[in-house]
């Protein structure tokens, strides 16, 4: 039967040099997960301005989108979401018993593909930001 | 048998739900991002456009299901991360209550937003 894997304390940052690909994948998946769940609450809060009417909703969204820092943060959000999706697919396959022996390569592939998608999306996200 | 690398206890209902919601979210989160950043640019989003999208029953139902699954996946993920760090007893119970309530409030508020945009 399956066994659990003792990772030790990730909070012990002195251990980072010992980290393997699988450990980095685990750390990045946790980090991106925390960011995404935090964003979900923020997202619904912002969209809740619709309850005050069309004007409040439009003013809030256009006000936020006019800030360059928000546009840059959106690129960051894309990076976080794309990595979480790609690494999530990797985890689903590993859970199904597929690709455990190549889990380090699929992690590197997730990173590279995330980088490519994010870089290619920068013009779309930053149009008119500056 | 291969060693299993996961923060979640295998065999539980929440373990299965975390994976089922993941499979759904992979598709819908990608669609959501693509739809509201590439098809319609985020800086062009206005109430009228959101209203038009949300007025379609299929879109409304997809977004509500997206909200419910994303909330479950996120809140359950945070809970499992905390359990993985070793919280037990009262701290574990408190995490269940706080995260459960936060998730419930988020879903209720999200549905209120969806209903407003759909014109219900």
gemmi code that builds the backbone of each chain (N, CA, C; Angstrom):
import gemmi

chains = {
    "A": [
        ("UNK", (0.846, -1.196, 0.000), (0.000, 0.000, 0.000), (0.882, 1.247, 0.000)),
        ("UNK", (0.306, 2.358, -0.274), (1.104, 3.589, -0.356), (1.596, 4.022, 1.023)),
        ("UNK", (2.690, 4.768, 1.030), (3.235, 5.283, 2.280), (3.333, 6.792, 2.180)),
        ("UNK", (3.304, 7.448, 3.355), (3.477, 8.890, 3.320), (4.970, 9.198, 3.210)),
        ("UNK", (5.276, 10.408, 2.819), (6.656, 10.806, 2.609), (6.994, 11.939, 3.561)),
        ("UNK", (8.014, 11.749, 4.399), (8.383, 12.771, 5.378), (9.289, 13.805, 4.723)),
        ("UNK", (8.719, 15.001, 4.522), (9.500, 16.055, 3.864), (10.351, 16.856, 4.840)),
        ("UNK", (10.110, 16.689, 6.120), (10.767, 17.548, 7.095), (10.104, 18.908, 7.094)),
        ("UNK", (10.669, 19.856, 7.813), (10.053, 21.179, 7.902), (10.507, 22.070, 6.751)),
        ("UNK", (9.565, 22.445, 5.898), (9.893, 23.320, 4.778), (10.237, 24.719, 5.285)),
        ("UNK", (9.667, 25.067, 6.475), (9.915, 26.400, 7.032), (11.376, 26.599, 7.413)),
        ("UNK", (12.131, 25.507, 7.513), (13.552, 25.630, 7.808), (14.267, 26.009, 6.509)),
        ("UNK", (14.351, 27.324, 6.280), (14.848, 27.796, 4.992), (16.305, 27.427, 4.741)),
        ("UNK", (17.027, 27.103, 5.820), (18.417, 26.679, 5.663), (18.540, 25.404, 4.847)),
        ("UNK", (17.398, 24.700, 4.684), (17.428, 23.420, 3.959), (17.297, 23.586, 2.448)),
        ("UNK", (17.122, 24.831, 1.982), (16.751, 24.978, 0.569), (17.766, 24.394, -0.393)),
        ("UNK", (19.050, 24.363, 0.031), (20.070, 23.808, -0.868), (19.915, 22.286, -1.036)),
        ("UNK", (19.188, 21.667, -0.084), (18.974, 20.215, -0.177), (17.772, 19.877, -1.060)),
        ("UNK", (16.993, 20.910, -1.431), (15.739, 20.645, -2.144), (15.991, 19.999, -3.503)),
        ("UNK", (15.148, 19.032, -3.818), (15.177, 18.382, -5.129), (14.060, 18.985, -5.979)),
        ("UNK", (13.958, 18.543, -7.239), (12.915, 19.063, -8.128), (11.531, 18.860, -7.518)),
        ("UNK", (11.304, 17.663, -6.976), (9.988, 17.355, -6.393), (9.664, 18.271, -5.231)),
        ("UNK", (10.675, 18.618, -4.432), (10.456, 19.512, -3.291), (10.131, 20.925, -3.764)),
        ("UNK", (10.865, 21.391, -4.767), (10.574, 22.719, -5.307), (9.170, 22.760, -5.901)),
        ("UNK", (8.769, 21.676, -6.582), (7.425, 21.604, -7.160), (6.385, 21.718, -6.050)),
        ("UNK", (6.639, 21.025, -4.956), (5.730, 21.042, -3.802), (5.651, 22.463, -3.204)),
        ("UNK", (6.821, 23.095, -3.038), (6.872, 24.453, -2.472), (6.133, 25.441, -3.391)),
        ("UNK", (6.421, 25.378, -4.696), (5.783, 26.294, -5.650), (4.277, 26.055, -5.732)),
        ("UNK", (3.869, 24.783, -5.661), (2.432, 24.494, -5.741), (1.707, 25.052, -4.521)),
        ("UNK", (2.328, 24.887, -3.349), (1.740, 25.436, -2.125), (1.689, 26.973, -2.209)),
        ("UNK", (2.809, 27.594, -2.605), (2.866, 29.056, -2.683), (1.812, 29.590, -3.654)),
        ("UNK", (1.749, 29.015, -4.859), (0.782, 29.497, -5.850), (-0.649, 29.234, -5.384)),
        ("UNK", (-0.846, 28.149, -4.648), (-2.177, 27.846, -4.101), (-2.620, 28.903, -3.099)),
        ("UNK", (-1.709, 29.290, -2.204), (-2.021, 30.348, -1.220), (-2.351, 31.659, -1.936)),
        ("UNK", (-1.570, 31.998, -2.957), (-1.818, 33.246, -3.703), (-3.195, 33.194, -4.378)),
        ("UNK", (-3.499, 32.066, -4.996), (-4.765, 31.957, -5.733), (-5.981, 32.016, -4.800)),
        ("UNK", (-5.898, 31.364, -3.648), (-7.046, 31.397, -2.737), (-7.191, 32.807, -2.137)),
        ("UNK", (-6.064, 33.470, -1.895), (-6.111, 34.863, -1.425), (-6.723, 35.758, -2.480)),
        ("UNK", (-6.332, 35.523, -3.735), (-6.879, 36.327, -4.828), (-8.373, 36.083, -5.002)),
        ("UNK", (-8.808, 34.843, -4.807), (-10.239, 34.520, -4.976), (-11.099, 35.397, -4.059)),
        ("UNK", (-10.677, 35.544, -2.801), (-11.423, 36.389, -1.858), (-11.375, 37.854, -2.306)),
        ("UNK", (-10.207, 38.307, -2.768), (-10.053, 39.695, -3.238), (-10.930, 39.939, -4.470)),
        ("UNK", (-10.926, 38.959, -5.373), (-11.672, 39.051, -6.628), (-13.170, 39.231, -6.360)),
        ("UNK", (-13.716, 38.395, -5.481), (-15.152, 38.494, -5.169), (-15.440, 39.823, -4.461)),
        ("UNK", (-14.500, 40.288, -3.641), (-14.690, 41.586, -2.967), (-14.799, 42.706, -3.995)),
        ("UNK", (-13.895, 42.714, -4.962), (-13.909, 43.757, -5.999), (-15.192, 43.667, -6.823)),
        ("UNK", (-15.559, 42.454, -7.223), (-16.769, 42.285, -8.044), (-18.035, 42.616, -7.265)),
        ("UNK", (-17.948, 42.605, -5.933), (-19.111, 42.925, -5.102), (-19.544, 44.377, -5.247)),
        ("UNK", (-18.705, 45.213, -5.838), (-19.119, 46.597, -6.084), (-20.304, 46.633, -7.055)),
        ("UNK", (-20.527, 45.526, -7.772), (-21.695, 45.456, -8.679), (-22.997, 45.564, -7.899)),
        ("UNK", (-22.963, 45.191, -6.613), (-24.175, 45.271, -5.780), (-24.584, 46.730, -5.557)),
        ("UNK", (-23.621, 47.660, -5.736), (-23.923, 49.085, -5.563), (-24.296, 49.746, -6.884)),
        ("UNK", (-24.361, 48.964, -7.943), (-24.788, 49.513, -9.223), (-23.690, 49.553, -10.271)),
        ("UNK", (-24.109, 49.814, -11.495), (-23.200, 49.783, -12.645), (-22.082, 50.818, -12.515)),
        ("UNK", (-22.421, 52.006, -12.018), (-21.423, 53.077, -11.929), (-20.287, 52.713, -10.977)),
        ("UNK", (-20.661, 52.193, -9.811), (-19.651, 51.809, -8.815), (-18.755, 50.703, -9.366)),
        ("UNK", (-19.363, 49.747, -10.047), (-18.625, 48.610, -10.646), (-17.648, 49.115, -11.702)),
        ("UNK", (-18.153, 49.948, -12.621), (-17.307, 50.469, -13.708), (-16.170, 51.335, -13.163)),
        ("UNK", (-16.497, 52.209, -12.197), (-15.478, 53.091, -11.620), (-14.374, 52.290, -10.929)),
        ("UNK", (-14.787, 51.260, -10.186), (-13.805, 50.438, -9.460), (-12.886, 49.719, -10.437)),
        ("UNK", (-13.490, 49.053, -11.447), (-12.674, 48.273, -12.387), (-11.765, 49.172, -13.224)),
        ("UNK", (-12.321, 50.278, -13.723), (-11.481, 51.154, -14.553), (-10.407, 51.827, -13.708)),
        ("UNK", (-10.746, 52.145, -12.460), (-9.761, 52.743, -11.548), (-8.597, 51.794, -11.299)),
        ("UNK", (-8.917, 50.528, -11.050), (-7.862, 49.535, -10.798), (-7.025, 49.292, -12.056)),
        ("UNK", (-7.719, 49.162, -13.196), (-7.014, 48.862, -14.450), (-6.149, 50.029, -14.936)),
        ("UNK", (-6.418, 51.234, -14.417), (-5.610, 52.392, -14.829), (-4.264, 52.416, -14.097)),
        ("UNK", (-4.134, 51.599, -13.064), (-2.883, 51.565, -12.291), (-1.903, 50.564, -12.908)),
        ("UNK", (-0.709, 51.031, -13.221), (0.305, 50.146, -13.833), (0.643, 48.982, -12.909)),
        ("UNK", (0.655, 49.253, -11.602), (1.026, 48.191, -10.655), (0.008, 47.046, -10.688)),
        ("UNK", (-1.265, 47.386, -10.922), (-2.312, 46.352, -11.004), (-2.093, 45.485, -12.247)),
        ("UNK", (-1.728, 46.160, -13.354), (-1.469, 45.421, -14.601), (-0.289, 44.462, -14.427)),
        ("UNK", (0.732, 44.922, -13.720), (1.912, 44.070, -13.492), (1.539, 42.903, -12.564)),
        ("UNK", (0.731, 43.216, -11.547), (0.275, 42.153, -10.638), (-0.570, 41.121, -11.380)),
        ("UNK", (-1.308, 41.571, -12.407), (-2.113, 40.641, -13.212), (-1.219, 39.663, -13.976)),
        ("UNK", (-0.069, 40.156, -14.426), (0.886, 39.263, -15.090), (1.382, 38.228, -14.073)),
        ("UNK", (1.640, 38.695, -12.850), (2.056, 37.793, -11.776), (0.979, 36.760, -11.485)),
        ("UNK", (-0.278, 37.214, -11.481), (-1.396, 36.306, -11.238), (-1.476, 35.247, -12.337)),
        ("UNK", (-1.250, 35.684, -13.579), (-1.245, 34.738, -14.701), (-0.159, 33.684, -14.494)),
        ("UNK", (1.036, 34.136, -14.109), (2.157, 33.204, -13.889), (1.801, 32.178, -12.815)),
        ("UNK", (1.227, 32.687, -11.733), (0.847, 31.826, -10.614), (-0.230, 30.816, -11.047)),
        ("UNK", (-1.247, 31.309, -11.776), (-2.359, 30.447, -12.206), (-1.881, 29.396, -13.210)),
        ("UNK", (-1.070, 29.827, -14.168), (-0.606, 28.879, -15.198), (0.267, 27.787, -14.569)),
        ("UNK", (1.173, 28.196, -13.668), (2.008, 27.174, -13.027), (1.148, 26.214, -12.214)),
        ("UNK", (0.182, 26.743, -11.459), (-0.661, 25.893, -10.608), (-1.472, 24.911, -11.465)),
        ("UNK", (-1.952, 25.391, -12.620), (-2.702, 24.524, -13.537), (-1.784, 23.417, -14.090)),
        ("UNK", (-0.624, 23.818, -14.633), (0.267, 22.837, -15.261), (0.822, 21.841, -14.244)),
        ("UNK", (1.254, 22.350, -13.095), (1.763, 21.444, -12.072), (0.629, 20.601, -11.487)),
        ("UNK", (-0.581, 21.164, -11.466), (-1.754, 20.413, -11.004), (-2.043, 19.236, -11.916)),
        ("UNK", (-1.924, 19.448, -13.223), (-2.106, 18.345, -14.183), (-1.047, 17.264, -13.920)),
        ("UNK", (0.197, 17.736, -13.685), (1.299, 16.818, -13.367), (0.961, 15.987, -12.121)),
        ("UNK", (0.423, 16.657, -11.095), (0.074, 15.951, -9.851), (-1.064, 14.964, -10.056)),
        ("UNK", (-2.055, 15.355, -10.883), (-3.176, 14.443, -11.150), (-2.667, 13.169, -11.823)),
        ("UNK", (-1.740, 13.330, -12.767), (-1.181, 12.153, -13.450), (-0.384, 11.284, -12.481)),
        ("UNK", (0.411, 11.938, -11.626), (1.198, 11.173, -10.651), (0.265, 10.414, -9.710)),
        ("UNK", (-0.847, 11.092, -9.297), (-1.829, 10.428, -8.432), (-2.473, 9.234, -9.126)),
        ("UNK", (-2.564, 9.296, -10.447), (-3.140, 8.178, -11.213), (-2.084, 7.100, -11.500)),
        ("UNK", (-0.875, 7.353, -11.000), (0.194, 6.369, -11.176), (0.949, 6.523, -12.484)),
        ("UNK", (0.768, 7.670, -13.139), (1.440, 7.896, -14.431), (2.533, 8.949, -14.268)),
        ("UNK", (3.741, 8.622, -14.656), (4.802, 9.625, -14.762), (5.575, 9.933, -13.501)),
        ("UNK", (5.465, 9.096, -12.454), (6.219, 9.381, -11.224), (7.723, 9.359, -11.496)),
        ("UNK", (8.147, 8.428, -12.341), (9.592, 8.302, -12.614), (10.131, 9.501, -13.396)),
        ("UNK", (9.222, 10.245, -14.066), (9.657, 11.424, -14.833), (9.138, 12.708, -14.181)),
        ("UNK", (8.825, 12.647, -12.865), (8.195, 13.805, -12.211), (9.100, 15.039, -12.203)),
        ("UNK", (10.427, 14.826, -12.183), (11.327, 15.984, -12.208), (11.284, 16.668, -13.584)),
        ("UNK", (11.244, 15.853, -14.644), (11.192, 16.420, -15.998), (9.858, 17.142, -16.223)),
        ("UNK", (8.765, 16.577, -15.733), (7.456, 17.226, -15.934), (7.375, 18.524, -15.121)),
        ("UNK", (8.092, 18.581, -13.993), (8.146, 19.837, -13.230), (8.895, 20.904, -14.027)),
        ("UNK", (10.048, 20.527, -14.609), (10.803, 21.497, -15.404), (9.980, 21.942, -16.623)),
        ("UNK", (9.244, 20.987, -17.211), (8.389, 21.331, -18.360), (7.308, 22.325, -17.943)),
        ("UNK", (6.730, 22.127, -16.746), (5.710, 23.059, -16.225), (6.295, 24.461, -16.085)),
        ("UNK", (7.525, 24.520, -15.556), (8.179, 25.823, -15.356), (8.440, 26.524, -16.693)),
        ("UNK", (8.983, 25.774, -17.635), (9.328, 26.363, -18.940), (8.074, 26.838, -19.661)),
        ("UNK", (7.034, 25.980, -19.671), (5.787, 26.325, -20.352), (5.124, 27.537, -19.689)),
        ("UNK", (5.190, 27.597, -18.367), (4.650, 28.767, -17.650), (5.385, 30.023, -18.114)),
        ("UNK", (6.717, 29.935, -18.162), (7.532, 31.076, -18.589), (7.168, 31.538, -19.988)),
        ("UNK", (7.031, 30.586, -20.898), (6.719, 30.914, -22.298), (5.345, 31.593, -22.395)),
        ("UNK", (4.345, 31.004, -21.738), (2.977, 31.555, -21.799), (2.935, 32.960, -21.194)),
        ("UNK", (3.633, 33.144, -20.074), (3.620, 34.446, -19.397), (4.306, 35.511, -20.248)),
        ("UNK", (5.475, 35.174, -20.771), (6.208, 36.150, -21.601), (5.377, 36.522, -22.835)),
        ("UNK", (4.758, 35.505, -23.454), (3.944, 35.766, -24.656), (2.708, 36.602, -24.323)),
        ("UNK", (2.261, 36.575, -23.077), (1.043, 37.294, -22.680), (1.300, 38.724, -22.214)),
        ("UNK", (2.569, 39.045, -21.963), (2.892, 40.376, -21.419), (2.308, 41.522, -22.273)),
        ("UNK", (2.473, 41.496, -23.608), (1.919, 42.605, -24.406), (0.403, 42.768, -24.221)),
        ("UNK", (-0.312, 41.637, -24.163), (-1.770, 41.688, -23.986), (-2.136, 42.312, -22.643)),
        ("UNK", (-1.399, 41.940, -21.605), (-1.725, 42.414, -20.268), (-1.314, 43.867, -20.025)),
        ("UNK", (-0.245, 44.305, -20.685), (0.274, 45.632, -20.366), (-0.112, 46.723, -21.391)),
        ("UNK", (-0.985, 46.365, -22.360), (-1.404, 47.358, -23.349), (-2.011, 48.593, -22.661)),
        ("UNK", (-1.427, 49.736, -22.927), (-1.959, 50.986, -22.386), (-1.678, 51.213, -20.913)),
        ("UNK", (-0.824, 50.379, -20.323), (-0.579, 50.489, -18.878), (0.361, 51.650, -18.542)),
        ("UNK", (1.229, 52.022, -19.490), (2.214, 53.075, -19.176), (2.028, 54.317, -20.058)),
    ],
    "B": [
        ("UNK", (5.012, -1.081, -4.834), (4.181, 0.049, -5.284), (4.909, 1.375, -5.057)),
        ("UNK", (4.675, 2.258, -5.942), (5.374, 3.555, -5.847), (4.950, 4.315, -4.601)),
        ("UNK", (5.890, 5.032, -4.031), (5.585, 5.858, -2.881), (4.682, 6.995, -3.339)),
        ("UNK", (3.718, 7.377, -2.486), (2.781, 8.412, -2.912), (3.215, 9.762, -2.346)),
        ("UNK", (3.357, 10.741, -3.214), (3.781, 12.073, -2.790), (2.558, 12.978, -2.760)),
        ("UNK", (1.988, 13.194, -1.602), (0.818, 14.055, -1.511), (0.665, 14.562, -0.091)),
        ("UNK", (0.112, 15.783, 0.049), (-0.132, 16.342, 1.373), (-1.447, 15.814, 1.933)),
        ("UNK", (-2.204, 15.097, 1.104), (-3.555, 14.716, 1.474), (-3.637, 13.235, 1.810)),
        ("UNK", (-4.532, 12.914, 2.743), (-4.709, 11.530, 3.151), (-5.498, 10.804, 2.066)),
        ("UNK", (-4.884, 9.794, 1.517), (-5.536, 9.046, 0.442), (-6.728, 8.269, 0.987)),
        ("UNK", (-7.745, 8.121, 0.140), (-8.884, 7.299, 0.528), (-10.018, 8.063, 1.151)),
        ("UNK", (-9.815, 9.347, 1.500), (-10.895, 10.113, 2.110), (-11.722, 10.785, 1.024)),
        ("UNK", (-12.949, 11.178, 1.414), (-13.842, 11.848, 0.459), (-13.248, 13.175, 0.003)),
        ("UNK", (-12.660, 13.924, 0.963), (-12.099, 15.225, 0.596), (-10.885, 15.063, -0.335)),
        ("UNK", (-10.159, 13.967, -0.159), (-9.015, 13.678, -1.053), (-9.527, 13.540, -2.490)),
        ("UNK", (-10.624, 12.770, -2.644), (-11.189, 12.547, -3.982), (-11.769, 13.859, -4.534)),
        ("UNK", (-12.500, 14.597, -3.657), (-13.111, 15.854, -4.107), (-12.047, 16.877, -4.524)),
        ("UNK", (-10.911, 16.887, -3.809), (-9.838, 17.823, -4.151), (-9.351, 17.553, -5.573)),
        ("UNK", (-9.289, 16.266, -5.935), (-8.821, 15.909, -7.279), (-9.887, 16.109, -8.345)),
        ("UNK", (-11.129, 15.806, -8.001), (-12.216, 16.018, -8.980), (-12.381, 17.510, -9.273)),
        ("UNK", (-12.332, 18.346, -8.207), (-12.439, 19.793, -8.426), (-11.217, 20.295, -9.199)),
        ("UNK", (-10.054, 19.697, -8.946), (-8.837, 20.099, -9.674), (-9.025, 19.879, -11.167)),
        ("UNK", (-9.546, 18.696, -11.531), (-9.739, 18.366, -12.954), (-10.703, 19.355, -13.611)),
        ("UNK", (-11.755, 19.740, -12.882), (-12.723, 20.708, -13.400), (-12.086, 22.101, -13.502)),
        ("UNK", (-11.357, 22.487, -12.447), (-10.778, 23.835, -12.383), (-9.685, 24.060, -13.424)),
        ("UNK", (-8.937, 23.019, -13.749), (-7.896, 23.132, -14.775), (-8.509, 23.708, -16.059)),
        ("UNK", (-9.671, 23.184, -16.412), (-10.337, 23.605, -17.649), (-10.999, 24.973, -17.479)),
        ("UNK", (-11.769, 25.138, -16.404), (-12.575, 26.356, -16.250), (-11.719, 27.575, -15.895)),
        ("UNK", (-10.665, 27.377, -15.094), (-9.785, 28.515, -14.765), (-9.068, 29.002, -16.025)),
        ("UNK", (-8.634, 28.044, -16.849), (-7.978, 28.418, -18.111), (-8.961, 29.167, -19.017)),
        ("UNK", (-10.202, 28.671, -19.082), (-11.241, 29.335, -19.882), (-11.505, 30.751, -19.354)),
        ("UNK", (-11.635, 30.874, -18.043), (-11.935, 32.162, -17.400), (-10.844, 33.192, -17.706)),
        ("UNK", (-9.593, 32.757, -17.556), (-8.463, 33.651, -17.831), (-8.438, 34.055, -19.301)),
        ("UNK", (-8.624, 33.054, -20.164), (-8.582, 33.323, -21.601), (-9.719, 34.254, -22.016)),
        ("UNK", (-10.907, 33.964, -21.502), (-12.097, 34.743, -21.861), (-12.004, 36.198, -21.404)),
        ("UNK", (-11.485, 36.428, -20.180), (-11.506, 37.783, -19.609), (-10.150, 38.495, -19.636)),
        ("UNK", (-9.220, 37.973, -20.403), (-7.953, 38.691, -20.609), (-7.545, 38.727, -22.068)),
        ("UNK", (-7.979, 37.718, -22.827), (-7.563, 37.648, -24.231), (-8.718, 37.887, -25.195)),
        ("UNK", (-9.902, 37.284, -24.911), (-11.077, 37.530, -25.768), (-11.613, 38.929, -25.450)),
        ("UNK", (-11.944, 39.150, -24.187), (-12.277, 40.492, -23.693), (-11.129, 40.916, -22.789)),
        ("UNK", (-10.532, 42.060, -23.045), (-9.412, 42.497, -22.204), (-9.929, 43.026, -20.869)),
        ("UNK", (-9.171, 42.730, -19.806), (-9.600, 43.119, -18.459), (-9.884, 44.620, -18.371)),
        ("UNK", (-9.064, 45.426, -19.084), (-9.238, 46.882, -18.998), (-10.466, 47.372, -19.766)),
        ("UNK", (-11.135, 46.470, -20.509), (-12.357, 46.855, -21.227), (-13.627, 46.345, -20.555)),
        ("UNK", (-13.468, 45.668, -19.421), (-14.644, 45.070, -18.775), (-15.504, 46.151, -18.126)),
        ("UNK", (-16.798, 46.099, -18.465), (-17.778, 47.028, -17.898), (-19.011, 46.247, -17.462)),
        ("UNK", (-19.826, 46.900, -16.672), (-21.022, 46.264, -16.111), (-21.885, 45.645, -17.208)),
        ("UNK", (-22.102, 46.390, -18.285), (-22.992, 45.907, -19.356), (-22.489, 44.596, -19.963)),
        ("UNK", (-21.183, 44.508, -20.166), (-20.596, 43.291, -20.738), (-20.698, 42.120, -19.768)),
        ("UNK", (-20.404, 42.392, -18.487), (-20.505, 41.340, -17.462), (-21.944, 40.848, -17.364)),
        ("UNK", (-22.878, 41.826, -17.467), (-24.313, 41.507, -17.394), (-24.719, 40.610, -18.580)),
        ("UNK", (-24.215, 40.963, -19.760), (-24.554, 40.184, -20.959), (-24.044, 38.750, -20.838)),
        ("UNK", (-22.808, 38.606, -20.338), (-22.243, 37.256, -20.186), (-23.035, 36.456, -19.146)),
        ("UNK", (-23.294, 37.103, -18.000), (-23.927, 36.384, -16.887), (-25.401, 36.091, -17.151)),
        ("UNK", (-25.999, 36.784, -18.117), (-27.412, 36.552, -18.444), (-27.620, 35.233, -19.189)),
        ("UNK", (-26.516, 34.688, -19.699), (-26.637, 33.388, -20.374), (-26.601, 32.287, -19.312)),
        ("UNK", (-27.622, 31.440, -19.342), (-27.784, 30.427, -18.291), (-26.546, 29.519, -18.171)),
        ("UNK", (-26.022, 29.087, -19.305), (-24.858, 28.189, -19.294), (-23.652, 28.849, -18.639)),
        ("UNK", (-23.430, 30.132, -18.964), (-22.299, 30.873, -18.396), (-22.511, 31.063, -16.890)),
        ("UNK", (-23.748, 31.460, -16.520), (-24.081, 31.674, -15.102), (-23.817, 30.397, -14.296)),
        ("UNK", (-24.340, 29.269, -14.787), (-24.178, 28.000, -14.066), (-22.707, 27.586, -13.991)),
        ("UNK", (-21.978, 27.816, -15.090), (-20.542, 27.483, -15.094), (-19.800, 28.324, -14.062)),
        ("UNK", (-20.126, 29.621, -13.998), (-19.438, 30.505, -13.060), (-19.777, 30.178, -11.607)),
        ("UNK", (-21.044, 29.815, -11.350), (-21.424, 29.440, -9.980), (-20.712, 28.144, -9.583)),
        ("UNK", (-20.660, 27.185, -10.505), (-19.958, 25.925, -10.231), (-18.451, 26.180, -10.066)),
        ("UNK", (-17.939, 27.113, -10.846), (-16.530, 27.537, -10.759), (-16.260, 28.102, -9.363)),
        ("UNK", (-17.167, 28.968, -8.901), (-17.028, 29.583, -7.577), (-17.029, 28.522, -6.478)),
        ("UNK", (-17.989, 27.607, -6.548), (-18.132, 26.585, -5.506), (-16.915, 25.650, -5.502)),
        ("UNK", (-16.506, 25.190, -6.673), (-15.374, 24.251, -6.736), (-14.053, 24.931, -6.370)),
        ("UNK", (-13.875, 26.185, -6.825), (-12.633, 26.906, -6.508), (-12.553, 27.183, -5.010)),
        ("UNK", (-13.694, 27.539, -4.404), (-13.709, 27.805, -2.964), (-13.379, 26.530, -2.191)),
        ("UNK", (-14.031, 25.431, -2.576), (-13.745, 24.160, -1.893), (-12.271, 23.787, -2.058)),
        ("UNK", (-11.792, 23.837, -3.285), (-10.413, 23.439, -3.586), (-9.404, 24.311, -2.820)),
        ("UNK", (-9.668, 25.614, -2.785), (-8.761, 26.554, -2.119), (-8.783, 26.393, -0.608)),
        ("UNK", (-9.995, 26.384, -0.052), (-10.128, 26.303, 1.407), (-9.651, 24.939, 1.909)),
        ("UNK", (-9.997, 23.870, 1.189), (-9.543, 22.532, 1.576), (-8.021, 22.409, 1.428)),
        ("UNK", (-7.477, 23.094, 0.420), (-6.030, 23.095, 0.221), (-5.317, 23.780, 1.374)),
        ("UNK", (-5.858, 24.919, 1.809), (-5.272, 25.639, 2.949), (-5.362, 24.776, 4.205)),
        ("UNK", (-6.546, 24.163, 4.401), (-6.746, 23.310, 5.588), (-5.730, 22.156, 5.612)),
        ("UNK", (-5.560, 21.507, 4.466), (-4.621, 20.389, 4.399), (-3.173, 20.836, 4.570)),
        ("UNK", (-2.866, 22.050, 4.098), (-1.516, 22.585, 4.301), (-1.267, 22.792, 5.801)),
        ("UNK", (-2.304, 23.285, 6.500), (-2.167, 23.508, 7.950), (-2.037, 22.180, 8.688)),
        ("UNK", (-2.864, 21.203, 8.300), (-2.786, 19.874, 8.929), (-1.412, 19.261, 8.663)),
        ("UNK", (-0.920, 19.495, 7.461), (0.386, 18.975, 7.077), (1.508, 19.583, 7.919)),
        ("UNK", (1.262, 20.804, 8.409), (2.257, 21.456, 9.265), (2.124, 20.992, 10.714)),
        ("UNK", (1.105, 20.173, 10.978), (1.023, 19.535, 12.290), (0.002, 20.104, 13.260)),
        ("UNK", (-0.970, 20.944, 12.787), (-1.963, 21.453, 13.743), (-2.852, 20.290, 14.199)),
        ("UNK", (-3.208, 20.325, 15.470), (-4.015, 19.247, 16.052), (-5.007, 19.816, 17.051)),
        ("UNK", (-5.928, 19.006, 17.513), (-6.844, 19.362, 18.599), (-7.651, 20.608, 18.321)),
        ("UNK", (-7.570, 21.584, 19.270), (-8.383, 22.799, 19.169), (-8.009, 23.635, 17.954)),
        ("UNK", (-6.723, 23.700, 17.660), (-6.269, 24.488, 16.499), (-6.845, 23.907, 15.216)),
        ("UNK", (-6.906, 22.596, 15.134), (-7.444, 21.927, 13.954), (-8.946, 22.193, 13.844)),
        ("UNK", (-9.632, 22.112, 14.968), (-11.085, 22.365, 14.991), (-11.350, 23.825, 14.613)),
        ("UNK", (-10.541, 24.746, 15.166), (-10.705, 26.178, 14.857), (-10.488, 26.426, 13.371)),
        ("UNK", (-9.480, 25.763, 12.797), (-9.203, 25.924, 11.356), (-10.389, 25.439, 10.537)),
        ("UNK", (-10.988, 24.316, 10.964), (-12.167, 23.781, 10.250), (-13.313, 24.785, 10.273)),
        ("UNK", (-13.555, 25.372, 11.468), (-14.690, 26.296, 11.612), (-14.436, 27.598, 10.850)),
        ("UNK", (-13.268, 28.186, 11.048), (-12.946, 29.471, 10.402), (-12.922, 29.335, 8.877)),
        ("UNK", (-12.241, 28.301, 8.401), (-12.140, 28.116, 6.950), (-13.495, 27.726, 6.354)),
        ("UNK", (-14.256, 26.912, 7.084), (-15.588, 26.516, 6.619), (-16.499, 27.722, 6.489)),
        ("UNK", (-16.488, 28.585, 7.524), (-17.324, 29.792, 7.500), (-16.876, 30.752, 6.395)),
        ("UNK", (-15.554, 30.932, 6.276), (-15.021, 31.836, 5.246), (-15.427, 31.353, 3.857)),
        ("UNK", (-15.349, 30.054, 3.644), (-15.722, 29.479, 2.355), (-17.206, 29.664, 2.072)),
        ("UNK", (-18.013, 29.430, 3.100), (-19.469, 29.575, 2.950), (-19.833, 31.019, 2.614)),
        ("UNK", (-19.226, 31.971, 3.345), (-19.488, 33.394, 3.098), (-19.063, 33.792, 1.682)),
        ("UNK", (-17.936, 33.260, 1.250), (-17.439, 33.583, -0.098), (-18.413, 33.090, -1.173)),
        ("UNK", (-18.903, 31.868, -0.989), (-19.849, 31.315, -1.967), (-21.145, 32.130, -1.979)),
        ("UNK", (-21.661, 32.467, -0.790), (-22.907, 33.253, -0.698), (-22.711, 34.608, -1.381)),
        ("UNK", (-21.596, 35.276, -1.055), (-21.344, 36.604, -1.641), (-21.132, 36.504, -3.150)),
        ("UNK", (-20.420, 35.475, -3.581), (-20.176, 35.282, -5.014), (-21.474, 35.046, -5.772)),
        ("UNK", (-22.386, 34.285, -5.178), (-23.680, 34.032, -5.833), (-24.513, 35.317, -5.867)),
        ("UNK", (-24.404, 36.133, -4.814), (-25.100, 37.439, -4.822), (-24.606, 38.293, -5.989)),
        ("UNK", (-23.283, 38.281, -6.196), (-22.688, 39.040, -7.306), (-23.193, 38.494, -8.642)),
        ("UNK", (-23.157, 37.163, -8.778), (-23.607, 36.532, -10.029), (-25.077, 36.859, -10.293)),
        ("UNK", (-25.894, 36.811, -9.243), (-27.328, 37.111, -9.396), (-27.553, 38.562, -9.796)),
        ("UNK", (-26.770, 39.471, -9.203), (-26.899, 40.892, -9.545), (-26.554, 41.112, -11.010)),
        ("UNK", (-25.438, 40.500, -11.435), (-25.010, 40.675, -12.826), (-25.975, 39.999, -13.798)),
        ("UNK", (-26.595, 38.899, -13.347), (-27.547, 38.194, -14.219), (-28.904, 38.882, -14.233)),
        ("UNK", (-29.094, 39.827, -13.301), (-30.358, 40.570, -13.243), (-31.450, 39.844, -12.480)),
        ("UNK", (-31.067, 38.875, -11.611), (-32.074, 38.151, -10.808), (-32.518, 39.001, -9.624)),
    ],
}
model = gemmi.Model(1)
for chain_id, residues in chains.items():
    chain = gemmi.Chain(chain_id)
    for i, (resn, *xyz) in enumerate(residues, 1):
        res = gemmi.Residue()
        res.name, res.seqid = resn, gemmi.SeqId(i, " ")
        for name, pos in zip(("N", "CA", "C"), xyz):
            atom = gemmi.Atom()
            atom.name, atom.element = name, gemmi.Element(name[0])
            atom.pos, atom.b_iso = gemmi.Position(*pos), 0.0
            res.add_atom(atom)
        chain.add_residue(res)
    model.add_chain(chain)
structure = gemmi.Structure()
structure.add_model(model)
structure.setup_entities()
